């Protein structure tokens, strides 16, 4: 697994991290402690601001980074199962091939983020902002995506078996070759989406032709 490198002293930790910086295990622990205090409303707390941080291949399962600022962070191949990223800012972050089983990404901002080939089984992406987000070949089996806002996002070849997209909204997205088997799509809206070659047995969209440019599923 990836070894963390020291970032610097406590004063440096109080400022946004430079792009490409790495954290030692001890520095990451301090960041998490300060962030936990910030979440609890303590005056001594400090929001985790880790813009451009490199945590590729890191073992960071079940951490609490709720509402953290993680713009442009590198989580490629990281093990992140059970992590709490609810409300986190992950714009331009790269989570390619990361393991995010049962992760909480509800209300997260994933604009321009990459999650290609990521494992997101049973992850929670409800109310997430998915603008130009890439999920190519990602595994989203049984993921919760209630009221997710998807626009110009790429789900080519993604596995969405048994996923719940109730009341989700997808505009100009590419779902080509995606697997929607047994997915829940009640009150979902698909507008101007590419859906050629999808699999949809047992799902609400199974009764609708994949070539229809606009689908509102009630």
N, CA, C and O of each residue as an XYZ file, in Angstrom:
872
protein
N       0.835     -1.202      0.000
C       0.000      0.000      0.000
C       0.869      1.251      0.000
O       2.040      1.214      0.377
N       0.262      2.375     -0.437
C       0.998      3.632     -0.523
C       1.503      4.088      0.845
O       0.749      4.097      1.817
N       2.771      4.461      0.916
C       3.335      5.017      2.131
C       3.152      6.534      2.103
O       3.439      7.170      1.089
N       2.679      7.120      3.204
C       2.485      8.555      3.275
C       3.807      9.244      3.536
O       4.650      8.729      4.271
N       3.990     10.411      2.933
C       5.153     11.233      3.185
C       4.735     12.425      4.025
O       3.612     12.912      3.903
N       5.636     12.896      4.877
C       5.305     14.003      5.766
C       5.008     15.262      4.971
O       5.705     15.574      4.006
N       3.971     15.987      5.378
C       3.627     17.246      4.737
C       4.382     18.406      5.348
O       4.861     19.281      4.627
N       4.496     18.427      6.670
C       5.166     19.537      7.311
C       4.630     19.743      8.710
O       4.089     18.818      9.317
N       4.781     20.974      9.233
C       4.376     21.250     10.600
C       2.896     21.564     10.697
O       2.180     21.572      9.696
N       2.444     21.825     11.926
C       1.020     22.050     12.169
C       0.518     23.298     11.458
O      -0.627     23.326     11.007
N       1.362     24.350     11.347
C       0.940     25.560     10.647
C       0.644     25.270      9.187
O      -0.300     25.823      8.622
N       1.445     24.406      8.572
C       1.215     24.058      7.182
C      -0.065     23.259      7.030
O      -0.762     23.384      6.023
N      -0.379     22.435      8.025
C      -1.609     21.658      7.969
C      -2.836     22.557      8.057
O      -3.912     22.173      7.598
N      -2.697     23.741      8.637
C      -3.821     24.652      8.776
C      -4.160     25.340      7.462
O      -5.229     25.937      7.337
N      -3.255     25.265      6.469
C      -3.498     25.892      5.185
C      -3.839     24.823      4.163
O      -3.520     23.652      4.367
N      -4.499     25.214      3.039
C      -4.766     24.243      1.981
C      -3.476     23.591      1.515
O      -2.452     24.261      1.380
N      -3.519     22.296      1.269
C      -2.318     21.581      0.858
C      -1.978     21.878     -0.593
O      -2.880     22.068     -1.409
N      -0.689     21.920     -0.931
C      -0.311     22.126     -2.327
C      -0.659     20.900     -3.153
O      -0.662     19.779     -2.643
N      -0.954     21.116     -4.440
C      -1.303     20.009     -5.318
C      -0.154     19.013     -5.366
O       1.005     19.394     -5.530
N      -0.483     17.741     -5.221
C       0.518     16.687     -5.257
C       1.145     16.371     -3.923
O       2.026     15.514     -3.848
N       0.712     17.048     -2.849
C       1.284     16.790     -1.528
C       0.850     15.427     -1.010
O      -0.201     14.904     -1.380
N       1.687     14.865     -0.144
C       1.366     13.608      0.521
C       1.384     13.831      2.028
O       2.057     14.732      2.528
N       0.642     13.004      2.737
C       0.569     13.110      4.189
C       1.209     11.903      4.839
O       1.077     10.780      4.351
N       1.901     12.134      5.937
C       2.314     11.009      6.769
C       1.084     10.493      7.493
O       0.076     11.195      7.573
N       1.149      9.288      8.018
C       0.027      8.734      8.774
C      -0.296      9.618      9.971
O      -1.463      9.816     10.306
N       0.752     10.154     10.622
C       0.542     11.012     11.787
C      -0.133     12.321     11.384
O      -1.014     12.811     12.091
N       0.280     12.888     10.246
C      -0.323     14.137      9.780
C      -1.781     13.926      9.411
O      -2.631     14.764      9.713
N      -2.073     12.804      8.754
C      -3.459     12.505      8.399
C      -4.308     12.345      9.652
O      -5.455     12.789      9.687
N      -3.753     11.717     10.675
C      -4.483     11.547     11.932
C      -4.832     12.903     12.539
O      -5.942     13.094     13.035
N      -3.880     13.853     12.501
C      -4.148     15.185     13.040
C      -5.224     15.905     12.244
O      -6.093     16.568     12.811
N      -5.160     15.769     10.928
C      -6.179     16.381     10.072
C      -7.557     15.842     10.422
O      -8.520     16.602     10.520
N      -7.651     14.529     10.610
C      -8.934     13.906     10.932
C      -9.436     14.334     12.305
O     -10.633     14.553     12.490
N      -8.527     14.454     13.266
C      -8.926     14.898     14.606
C      -9.456     16.330     14.568
O     -10.480     16.636     15.180
N      -8.748     17.210     13.841
C      -9.190     18.601     13.719
C     -10.519     18.681     12.984
O     -11.382     19.489     13.324
N     -10.672     17.838     11.978
C     -11.912     17.842     11.199
C     -13.086     17.344     12.040
O     -14.192     17.878     11.961
N     -12.831     16.323     12.837
C     -13.873     15.820     13.730
C     -14.334     16.907     14.692
O     -15.527     17.043     14.963
N     -13.382     17.677     15.206
C     -13.724     18.778     16.104
C     -14.520     19.853     15.372
O     -15.461     20.425     15.922
N     -14.133     20.122     14.124
C     -14.861     21.107     13.313
C     -16.295     20.675     13.077
O     -17.215     21.490     13.160
N     -16.490     19.401     12.784
C     -17.840     18.886     12.564
C     -18.702     19.002     13.818
O     -19.915     19.193     13.731
N     -18.071     18.885     14.980
C     -18.821     18.961     16.236
C     -19.080     20.408     16.663
O     -19.777     20.650     17.648
N     -18.516     21.372     15.919
C     -18.732     22.780     16.244
C     -17.722     23.376     17.191
O     -17.913     24.494     17.670
N     -16.650     22.658     17.475
C     -15.630     23.158     18.387
C     -14.856     24.316     17.753
O     -14.550     24.295     16.561
N     -14.543     25.342     18.583
C     -13.769     26.481     18.097
C     -12.356     26.074     17.709
O     -11.710     26.752     16.910
N     -11.879     24.979     18.264
C     -10.534     24.500     17.959
C     -10.508     23.593     16.739
O      -9.452     23.121     16.320
N     -11.678     23.358     16.183
C     -11.756     22.488     15.024
C     -11.279     23.168     13.754
O     -11.229     24.395     13.670
N     -10.929     22.358     12.772
C     -10.444     22.871     11.495
C     -10.927     21.940     10.397
O     -10.657     20.740     10.416
N     -11.651     22.516      9.434
C     -12.147     21.713      8.318
C     -10.985     21.114      7.535
O      -9.985     21.788      7.284
N     -11.117     19.861      7.155
C     -10.088     19.213      6.346
C     -10.100     19.829      4.950
O     -11.077     19.693      4.214
N      -9.017     20.503      4.590
C      -8.861     21.112      3.273
C      -7.630     20.495      2.645
O      -6.502     20.904      2.920
N      -7.859     19.516      1.806
C      -6.781     18.699      1.262
C      -6.804     18.745     -0.266
O      -6.763     17.709     -0.929
N      -6.870     19.951     -0.808
C      -6.889     20.108     -2.264
C      -5.640     19.500     -2.890
O      -4.519     19.811     -2.486
N      -5.836     18.643     -3.865
C      -4.712     18.061     -4.594
C      -3.912     17.027     -3.831
O      -2.847     16.613     -4.288
N      -4.398     16.605     -2.685
C      -3.675     15.616     -1.885
C      -3.551     14.297     -2.644
O      -4.454     13.923     -3.392
N      -2.447     13.601     -2.457
C      -2.242     12.306     -3.106
C      -2.408     11.211     -2.064
O      -1.587     11.060     -1.159
N      -3.488     10.452     -2.212
C      -3.739      9.298     -1.354
C      -3.959      8.054     -2.220
O      -4.729      7.158     -1.874
N      -3.267      8.032     -3.339
C      -3.356      6.879     -4.235
C      -2.881      5.621     -3.525
O      -1.847      5.624     -2.857
N      -3.643      4.549     -3.676
C      -3.347      3.233     -3.104
C      -3.413      3.223     -1.578
O      -3.017      2.240     -0.951
N      -3.902      4.286     -0.981
C      -3.950      4.355      0.480
C      -5.072      3.493      1.051
O      -6.091      3.266      0.398
N      -4.873      3.024      2.258
C      -5.901      2.301      3.006
C      -6.577      3.318      3.927
O      -6.050      3.646      4.989
N      -7.733      3.809      3.519
C      -8.428      4.851      4.284
C      -9.899      4.470      4.461
O     -10.794      5.286      4.242
N     -10.127      3.250      4.850
C     -11.493      2.761      5.029
C     -12.123      3.334      6.303
O     -11.457      3.519      7.322
N     -13.412      3.606      6.212
C     -14.256      4.011      7.340
C     -13.818      5.339      7.983
O     -14.162      5.603      9.135
N     -13.080      6.160      7.266
C     -12.731      7.473      7.797
C     -13.922      8.419      7.665
O     -14.810      8.208      6.838
N     -13.926      9.464      8.491
C     -14.986     10.463      8.419
C     -14.430     11.745      7.819
O     -13.750     12.516      8.497
N     -14.727     11.967      6.536
C     -14.340     13.189      5.841
C     -15.585     13.922      5.349
O     -15.588     14.535      4.281
N     -16.625     13.842      6.147
C     -17.870     14.531      5.809
C     -17.603     16.025      5.610
O     -16.981     16.671      6.453
N     -18.074     16.556      4.499
C     -17.962     17.981      4.149
C     -16.519     18.470      4.004
O     -16.266     19.674      4.055
N     -15.586     17.560      3.826
C     -14.186     17.951      3.618
C     -14.009     18.541      2.228
O     -14.784     18.254      1.316
N     -12.980     19.370      2.078
C     -12.635     19.962      0.784
C     -11.514     19.131      0.184
O     -10.371     19.191      0.638
N     -11.849     18.353     -0.845
C     -10.913     17.403     -1.434
C     -10.778     17.635     -2.935
O     -10.607     16.684     -3.698
N     -10.853     18.875     -3.356
C     -10.749     19.185     -4.782
C      -9.438     18.648     -5.355
O      -8.373     18.782     -4.752
N      -9.545     18.042     -6.527
C      -8.375     17.554     -7.278
C      -7.564     16.504     -6.527
O      -6.409     16.255     -6.873
N      -8.148     15.889     -5.510
C      -7.437     14.850     -4.761
C      -7.242     13.597     -5.620
O      -8.044     13.303     -6.506
N      -6.174     12.879     -5.342
C      -5.839     11.664     -6.072
C      -6.077     10.456     -5.169
O      -5.319     10.207     -4.231
N      -7.148      9.707     -5.468
C      -7.476      8.507     -4.704
C      -7.392      7.259     -5.590
O      -8.051      6.258     -5.307
N      -6.608      7.308     -6.635
C      -6.522      6.178     -7.554
C      -6.109      4.910     -6.797
O      -5.128      4.908     -6.053
N      -6.874      3.840     -7.004
C      -6.592      2.528     -6.398
C      -6.687      2.524     -4.872
O      -6.269      1.556     -4.237
N      -7.225      3.582     -4.275
C      -7.333      3.626     -2.814
C      -8.433      2.685     -2.324
O      -9.413      2.424     -3.022
N      -8.239      2.186     -1.103
C      -9.252      1.354     -0.460
C     -10.033      2.230      0.502
O      -9.516      2.653      1.536
N     -11.294      2.501      0.147
C     -12.082      3.515      0.842
C     -13.451      2.990      1.281
O     -14.372      3.780      1.487
N     -13.594      1.707      1.423
C     -14.887      1.136      1.798
C     -15.360      1.711      3.131
O     -14.589      1.823      4.084
N     -16.626      2.068      3.178
C     -17.218      2.572      4.411
C     -16.848      3.998      4.750
O     -17.232      4.487      5.812
N     -16.114      4.688      3.884
C     -15.699      6.064      4.165
C     -16.898      7.004      4.113
O     -17.829      6.791      3.337
N     -16.869      8.039      4.938
C     -17.944      9.038      4.946
C     -17.460     10.278      4.209
O     -16.638     11.038      4.722
N     -17.981     10.475      2.996
C     -17.679     11.648      2.185
C     -18.944     12.452      1.927
O     -19.039     13.173      0.934
N     -19.895     12.328      2.807
C     -21.168     13.030      2.642
C     -20.927     14.537      2.603
O     -20.292     15.095      3.498
N     -21.434     15.182      1.574
C     -21.290     16.625      1.459
C     -19.890     17.103      1.131
O     -19.632     18.307      1.141
N     -18.979     16.184      0.841
C     -17.599     16.576      0.547
C     -17.496     17.207     -0.840
O     -18.295     16.916     -1.730
N     -16.498     18.076     -1.004
C     -16.216     18.690     -2.298
C     -15.121     17.868     -2.968
O     -13.969     17.871     -2.534
N     -15.499     17.166     -4.030
C     -14.579     16.280     -4.732
C     -14.448     16.688     -6.197
O     -14.220     15.844     -7.063
N     -14.589     17.962     -6.467
C     -14.464     18.433     -7.838
C     -13.081     18.094     -8.390
O     -12.065     18.331     -7.738
N     -13.058     17.540     -9.593
C     -11.822     17.177    -10.298
C     -11.020     16.078     -9.599
O      -9.890     15.799    -10.001
N     -11.567     15.463     -8.585
C     -10.855     14.380     -7.903
C     -10.797     13.139     -8.798
O     -11.670     12.927     -9.640
N      -9.773     12.335     -8.606
C      -9.609     11.095     -9.369
C      -9.704      9.918     -8.419
O      -8.816      9.683     -7.599
N     -10.811      9.176     -8.548
C     -11.041      7.984     -7.731
C     -11.054      6.741     -8.620
O     -11.736      5.760     -8.323
N     -10.307      6.795     -9.693
C     -10.271      5.673    -10.616
C      -9.821      4.384     -9.955
O      -8.810      4.344     -9.254
N     -10.594      3.328    -10.191
C     -10.283      1.991     -9.673
C     -10.240      1.926     -8.148
O      -9.702      0.974     -7.583
N     -10.800      2.931     -7.483
C     -10.852      2.903     -6.017
C     -11.958      1.963     -5.550
O     -12.924      1.711     -6.270
N     -11.800      1.450     -4.335
C     -12.808      0.584     -3.727
C     -13.604      1.408     -2.730
O     -13.079      1.854     -1.710
N     -14.889      1.605     -3.041
C     -15.757      2.462     -2.239
C     -17.034      1.711     -1.842
O     -18.125      2.281     -1.862
N     -16.893      0.453     -1.489
C     -18.048     -0.347     -1.095
C     -18.700      0.269      0.143
O     -18.026      0.538      1.137
N     -20.000      0.488      0.076
C     -20.770      1.026      1.206
C     -20.273      2.415      1.635
O     -20.459      2.808      2.787
N     -19.656      3.142      0.732
C     -19.202      4.503      1.046
C     -20.378      5.471      1.010
O     -21.351      5.250      0.290
N     -20.284      6.538      1.787
C     -21.333      7.564      1.818
C     -20.854      8.781      1.042
O     -19.994      9.530      1.506
N     -21.425      8.969     -0.153
C     -21.126     10.121     -0.993
C     -22.381     10.970     -1.190
O     -22.479     11.730     -2.154
N     -23.323     10.838     -0.287
C     -24.559     11.601     -0.410
C     -24.269     13.096     -0.365
O     -23.481     13.564      0.457
N     -24.906     13.827     -1.246
C     -24.773     15.295     -1.343
C     -23.341     15.742     -1.666
O     -23.028     16.927     -1.547
N     -22.481     14.823     -2.067
C     -21.116     15.202     -2.440
C     -21.122     15.917     -3.783
O     -21.980     15.663     -4.628
N     -20.160     16.809     -3.973
C     -19.996     17.521     -5.233
C     -18.887     16.828     -6.018
O     -17.705     16.965     -5.702
N     -19.284     16.084     -7.043
C     -18.350     15.300     -7.836
C     -18.204     15.869     -9.246
O     -17.974     15.120    -10.196
N     -18.333     17.167     -9.384
C     -18.192     17.797    -10.686
C     -16.808     17.505    -11.278
O     -15.781     17.743    -10.642
N     -16.805     16.985    -12.505
C     -15.569     16.683    -13.237
C     -14.690     15.654    -12.541
O     -13.502     15.554    -12.845
N     -15.252     14.892    -11.616
C     -14.493     13.834    -10.954
C     -14.451     12.579    -11.827
O     -15.311     12.373    -12.684
N     -13.437     11.747    -11.594
C     -13.295     10.498    -12.335
C     -13.427      9.322    -11.375
O     -12.701      9.221    -10.386
N     -14.378      8.430    -11.691
C     -14.551      7.209    -10.906
C     -14.560      6.000    -11.839
O     -15.257      5.018    -11.586
N     -13.789      6.078    -12.908
C     -13.734      4.990    -13.869
C     -13.226      3.707    -13.210
O     -12.221      3.714    -12.499
N     -13.935      2.613    -13.459
C     -13.579      1.288    -12.949
C     -13.638      1.202    -11.416
O     -13.146      0.233    -10.837
N     -14.218      2.177    -10.771
C     -14.321      2.144     -9.308
C     -15.366      1.129     -8.864
O     -16.328      0.859     -9.583
N     -15.170      0.571     -7.679
C     -16.119     -0.361     -7.087
C     -16.951      0.408     -6.062
O     -16.463      0.777     -4.994
N     -18.222      0.642     -6.410
C     -19.117      1.454     -5.589
C     -20.349      0.658     -5.172
O     -21.428      1.227     -5.007
N     -20.197     -0.641     -5.001
C     -21.330     -1.474     -4.617
C     -21.928     -0.997     -3.298
O     -21.208     -0.811     -2.317
N     -23.244     -0.799     -3.277
C     -23.983     -0.371     -2.082
C     -23.581      1.014     -1.584
O     -23.897      1.380     -0.452
N     -22.888      1.784     -2.417
C     -22.521      3.148     -2.023
C     -23.743      4.050     -2.071
O     -24.711      3.769     -2.778
N     -23.686      5.128     -1.315
C     -24.789      6.087     -1.259
C     -24.390      7.368     -1.986
O     -23.532      8.114     -1.513
N     -25.011      7.620     -3.131
C     -24.773      8.841     -3.894
C     -26.043      9.680     -3.986
O     -26.206     10.469     -4.917
N     -26.927      9.511     -3.034
C     -28.185     10.250     -3.055
C     -27.927     11.752     -2.994
O     -27.118     12.223     -2.194
N     -28.621     12.491     -3.843
C     -28.534     13.949     -3.907
C     -27.140     14.441     -4.280
O     -26.836     15.619     -4.095
N     -26.293     13.566     -4.798
C     -24.955     13.987     -5.211
C     -25.024     14.830     -6.480
O     -25.934     14.672     -7.294
N     -24.057     15.722     -6.638
C     -23.950     16.530     -7.844
C     -22.977     15.832     -8.779
O     -21.782     15.754     -8.493
N     -23.485     15.324     -9.896
C     -22.684     14.547    -10.835
C     -22.669     15.275    -12.173
O     -23.357     14.874    -13.111
N     -21.894     16.330    -12.257
C     -21.769     17.129    -13.468
C     -20.463     16.772    -14.167
O     -19.376     16.975    -13.628
N     -20.593     16.238    -15.374
C     -19.427     15.785    -16.152
C     -18.583     14.781    -15.361
O     -17.358     14.753    -15.482
N     -19.242     13.977    -14.568
C     -18.559     12.954    -13.772
C     -18.432     11.676    -14.597
O     -19.358     11.304    -15.318
N     -17.308     11.017    -14.492
C     -17.074      9.818    -15.287
C     -17.119      8.561    -14.418
O     -16.359      8.411    -13.461
N     -18.046      7.654    -14.789
C     -18.189      6.364    -14.115
C     -17.972      5.222    -15.119
O     -18.608      4.175    -14.994
N     -17.108      5.398    -16.090
C     -16.927      4.368    -17.106
C     -16.533      3.025    -16.474
O     -15.551      2.925    -15.738
N     -17.336      1.999    -16.786
C     -17.100      0.631    -16.307
C     -17.092      0.527    -14.783
O     -16.573     -0.446    -14.236
N     -17.648      1.494    -14.104
C     -17.718      1.427    -12.641
C     -18.785      0.420    -12.214
O     -19.754      0.182    -12.935
N     -18.594     -0.160    -11.045
C     -19.563     -1.105    -10.493
C     -20.379     -0.397     -9.419
O     -19.894     -0.146     -8.316
N     -21.631     -0.078     -9.762
C     -22.544      0.623     -8.862
C     -23.695     -0.288     -8.438
O     -24.814      0.176     -8.215
N     -23.417     -1.556     -8.333
C     -24.479     -2.503     -7.984
C     -25.077     -2.157     -6.622
O     -24.360     -1.972     -5.639
N     -26.400     -2.075     -6.590
C     -27.159     -1.783     -5.363
C     -26.818     -0.412     -4.776
O     -27.076     -0.155     -3.600
N     -26.242      0.459     -5.589
C     -25.953      1.815     -5.106
C     -27.258      2.595     -4.935
O     -28.240      2.353     -5.636
N     -27.244      3.530     -3.995
C     -28.400      4.410     -3.779
C     -28.090      5.756     -4.396
O     -27.133      6.428     -4.012
N     -28.921      6.144     -5.366
C     -28.707      7.381     -6.098
C     -29.998      8.196     -6.134
O     -30.317      8.824     -7.143
N     -30.725      8.180     -5.042
C     -31.994      8.895     -4.982
C     -31.758     10.397     -5.176
O     -30.912     11.000     -4.517
N     -32.514     10.970     -6.080
C     -32.465     12.414     -6.338
C     -31.087     12.902     -6.765
O     -30.783     14.087     -6.636
N     -30.258     12.007     -7.269
C     -28.958     12.433     -7.784
C     -29.159     13.312     -9.011
O     -30.048     13.056     -9.823
N     -28.334     14.348     -9.146
C     -28.402     15.266    -10.282
C     -27.252     14.962    -11.223
O     -26.105     15.307    -10.939
N     -27.555     14.313    -12.351
C     -26.536     13.881    -13.302
C     -26.653     14.692    -14.584
O     -27.734     14.782    -15.166
N     -25.559     15.279    -15.022
C     -25.568     16.053    -16.253
C     -24.239     15.883    -16.978
O     -23.167     16.094    -16.411
N     -24.339     15.494    -18.253
C     -23.155     15.279    -19.096
C     -22.180     14.288    -18.467
O     -20.969     14.391    -18.661
N     -22.706     13.342    -17.723
C     -21.853     12.342    -17.070
C     -21.761     11.081    -17.917
O     -22.640     10.799    -18.731
N     -20.693     10.332    -17.716
C     -20.403      9.160    -18.533
C     -20.522      7.889    -17.698
O     -19.726      7.647    -16.791
N     -21.539      7.077    -18.024
C     -21.756      5.798    -17.352
C     -21.564      4.643    -18.341
O     -22.158      3.579    -18.168
N     -20.758      4.839    -19.351
C     -20.571      3.812    -20.375
C     -20.109      2.495    -19.747
O     -19.085      2.439    -19.065
N     -20.886      1.444    -19.994
C     -20.522      0.129    -19.492
C     -20.616     -0.039    -17.990
O     -20.141     -1.039    -17.453
N     -21.214      0.911    -17.304
C     -21.323      0.816    -15.847
C     -22.338     -0.242    -15.431
O     -23.313     -0.492    -16.140
N     -22.103     -0.858    -14.279
C     -23.028     -1.834    -13.716
C     -23.910     -1.110    -12.704
O     -23.434     -0.630    -11.676
N     -25.208     -1.039    -13.017
C     -26.186     -0.391    -12.140
C     -27.264     -1.388    -11.709
O     -28.402     -1.007    -11.437
N     -26.893     -2.662    -11.651
C     -27.830     -3.698    -11.229
C     -28.360     -3.398     -9.825
O     -27.592     -3.112     -8.906
N     -29.678     -3.467     -9.679
C     -30.338     -3.304     -8.378
C     -30.088     -1.925     -7.765
O     -30.377     -1.705     -6.589
N     -29.558     -1.006     -8.553
C     -29.345      0.352     -8.034
C     -30.688      1.071     -7.902
O     -31.643      0.762     -8.613
N     -30.743      2.018     -6.995
C     -31.966      2.788     -6.778
C     -31.732      4.216     -7.260
O     -30.975      4.971     -6.651
N     -32.390      4.576     -8.360
C     -32.282      5.909     -8.930
C     -33.618      6.649     -8.846
O     -33.916      7.498     -9.687
N     -34.411      6.328     -7.843
C     -35.708      6.975     -7.711
C     -35.550      8.496     -7.645
O     -34.738      9.016     -6.880
N     -36.336      9.193     -8.456
C     -36.357     10.658     -8.498
C     -35.027     11.264     -8.928
O     -34.797     12.458     -8.735
N     -34.158     10.456     -9.503
C     -32.905     10.989    -10.035
C     -33.173     11.712    -11.352
O     -34.198     11.491    -11.998
N     -32.240     12.578    -11.737
C     -32.379     13.363    -12.964
C     -31.097     13.250    -13.769
O     -30.017     13.586    -13.284
N     -31.224     12.773    -15.007
C     -30.063     12.613    -15.879
C     -30.295     13.386    -17.173
O     -31.286     13.160    -17.868
N     -29.388     14.292    -17.491
C     -29.504     15.113    -18.692
C     -28.206     14.998    -19.491
O     -27.117     15.215    -18.960
N     -28.339     14.653    -20.778
C     -27.177     14.568    -21.675
C     -26.106     13.617    -21.149
O     -24.914     13.875    -21.322
N     -26.509     12.537    -20.518
C     -25.555     11.550    -19.998
C     -25.404     10.391    -20.974
O     -26.277     10.163    -21.811
N     -24.321      9.675    -20.871
C     -24.066      8.510    -21.718
C     -24.137      7.239    -20.880
O     -23.264      6.964    -20.057
N     -25.210      6.466    -21.113
C     -25.400      5.186    -20.422
C     -25.200      4.005    -21.374
O     -25.667      2.903    -21.087
N     -24.531      4.211    -22.475
C     -24.347      3.145    -23.454
C     -23.749      1.898    -22.806
O     -22.773      1.971    -22.061
N     -24.365      0.745    -23.113
C     -23.901     -0.561    -22.621
C     -23.998     -0.705    -21.099
O     -23.433     -1.645    -20.540
N     -24.691      0.193    -20.430
C     -24.841      0.079    -18.974
C     -25.844     -1.023    -18.628
O     -26.730     -1.336    -19.423
N     -25.700     -1.596    -17.461
C     -26.562     -2.686    -17.002
C     -27.484     -2.171    -15.901
O     -27.048     -1.926    -14.776
N     -28.774     -2.009    -16.242
C     -29.791     -1.537    -15.310
C     -30.657     -2.681    -14.781
O     -31.766     -2.430    -14.309
N     -30.190     -3.913    -14.844
C     -31.000     -5.053    -14.435
C     -31.549     -4.860    -13.026
O     -30.797     -4.635    -12.078
N     -32.864     -4.952    -12.905
C     -33.561     -4.858    -11.613
C     -33.332     -3.520    -10.909
O     -33.490     -3.430     -9.691
N     -32.964     -2.491    -11.651
C     -32.784     -1.174    -11.040
C     -34.145     -0.527    -10.759
O     -35.132     -0.808    -11.441
N     -34.179      0.333     -9.757
C     -35.388      1.075     -9.412
C     -35.281      2.478     -9.989
O     -34.325      3.205     -9.717
N     -36.286      2.853    -10.799
C     -36.221      4.120    -11.521
C     -37.526      4.900    -11.391
O     -37.915      5.625    -12.307
N     -38.190      4.754    -10.270
C     -39.466      5.439    -10.098
C     -39.272      6.951    -10.058
O     -38.431      7.470     -9.324
N     -40.077      7.647    -10.872
C     -40.036      9.110    -10.947
C     -38.673      9.636    -11.400
O     -38.335     10.790    -11.137
N     -37.898      8.804    -12.073
C     -36.613      9.248    -12.604
C     -36.822      9.933    -13.949
O     -37.776      9.634    -14.668
N     -35.928     10.846    -14.278
C     -36.000     11.579    -15.540
C     -34.703     11.398    -16.308
O     -33.621     11.701    -15.805
N     -34.826     10.893    -17.550
C     -33.680     10.769    -18.450
C     -33.971     11.642    -19.660
O     -34.928     11.388    -20.392
N     -33.169     12.650    -19.875
C     -33.407     13.568    -20.985
C     -32.169     13.646    -21.871
O     -31.066     13.945    -21.412
N     -32.389     13.365    -23.169
C     -31.308     13.450    -24.163
C     -30.103     12.602    -23.761
O     -28.958     13.013    -23.948
N     -30.364     11.430    -23.214
C     -29.288     10.523    -22.795
C     -29.047      9.451    -23.849
O     -29.980      9.020    -24.526
N     -27.820      9.028    -23.985
C     -27.477      7.919    -24.878
C     -27.604      6.622    -24.087
O     -26.952      6.427    -23.061
N     -28.476      5.733    -24.604
C     -28.788      4.504    -23.865
C     -28.702      3.277    -24.762
O     -29.331      2.258    -24.479
N     -27.933      3.365    -25.834
C     -27.798      2.241    -26.752
C     -27.146      1.050    -26.063
O     -26.142      1.192    -25.366
N     -27.731     -0.121    -26.267
C     -27.131     -1.348    -25.769
C     -27.280     -1.595    -24.292
O     -26.579     -2.441    -23.737
N     -28.187     -0.871    -23.628
C     -28.345     -1.089    -22.192
C     -29.042     -2.423    -21.926
O     -29.765     -2.939    -22.778
N     -28.814     -2.971    -20.737
C     -29.553     -4.125    -20.241
C     -30.475     -3.629    -19.148
O     -30.055     -2.906    -18.245
N     -31.757     -4.030    -19.236
C     -32.705     -3.460    -18.281
C     -33.766     -4.460    -17.837
O     -34.874     -4.060    -17.477
N     -33.452     -5.733    -17.855
C     -34.427     -6.740    -17.456
C     -34.854     -6.538    -16.011
O     -34.019     -6.397    -15.117
N     -36.168     -6.525    -15.792
C     -36.680     -6.410    -14.434
C     -36.695     -5.009    -13.877
O     -37.101     -4.808    -12.732
N     -36.262     -4.027    -14.659
C     -36.261     -2.642    -14.188
C     -37.412     -1.882    -14.819
O     -38.043     -2.370    -15.757
N     -37.687     -0.693    -14.313
C     -38.786      0.110    -14.829
C     -38.564      0.497    -16.277
O     -39.529      0.673    -17.021
N     -37.291      0.637    -16.702
C     -37.037      1.064    -18.066
C     -37.053     -0.100    -19.045
O     -36.854      0.113    -20.241
N     -37.286     -1.334    -18.574
C     -37.299     -2.479    -19.471
C     -38.420     -2.378    -20.496
O     -38.304     -2.932    -21.589
N     -39.500     -1.682    -20.166
C     -40.645     -1.582    -21.065
C     -40.491     -0.440    -22.068
O     -41.371     -0.247    -22.906
N     -39.387      0.328    -22.005
C     -39.230      1.495    -22.856
C     -38.077      1.293    -23.830
O     -37.043      0.743    -23.451
N     -38.235      1.727    -25.070
C     -37.160      1.547    -26.055
C     -35.942      2.383    -25.715
O     -36.099      3.554    -25.369
N     -34.729      1.839    -25.795
C     -33.522      2.571    -25.412
C     -33.181      3.721    -26.336
O     -32.330      4.544    -25.997
N     -33.831      3.804    -27.514
C     -33.512      4.859    -28.474
C     -34.303      6.131    -28.214
O     -34.045      7.151    -28.854
N     -35.265      6.098    -27.288
C     -36.040      7.294    -27.009
C     -35.129      8.348    -26.393
O     -34.486      8.080    -25.379
N     -35.055      9.568    -26.995
C     -34.107     10.562    -26.492
C     -34.474     11.144    -25.146
O     -33.612     11.655    -24.432
N     -35.751     11.070    -24.791
C     -36.141     11.618    -23.497
C     -37.062     10.625    -22.822
O     -38.090     10.255    -23.388
N     -36.717     10.188    -21.631
C     -37.508      9.216    -20.896
C     -37.875      9.787    -19.545
O     -37.001     10.167    -18.766
N     -39.158      9.848    -19.266
C     -39.592     10.171    -17.925
C     -40.302      8.931    -17.404
O     -41.315      8.515    -17.966
N     -39.787      8.346    -16.350
C     -40.290      7.055    -15.878
C     -41.108      7.281    -14.631
O     -40.584      7.715    -13.606
N     -42.378      6.992    -14.712
C     -43.262      7.195    -13.561
C     -43.742      5.847    -13.042
O     -44.498      5.793    -12.072
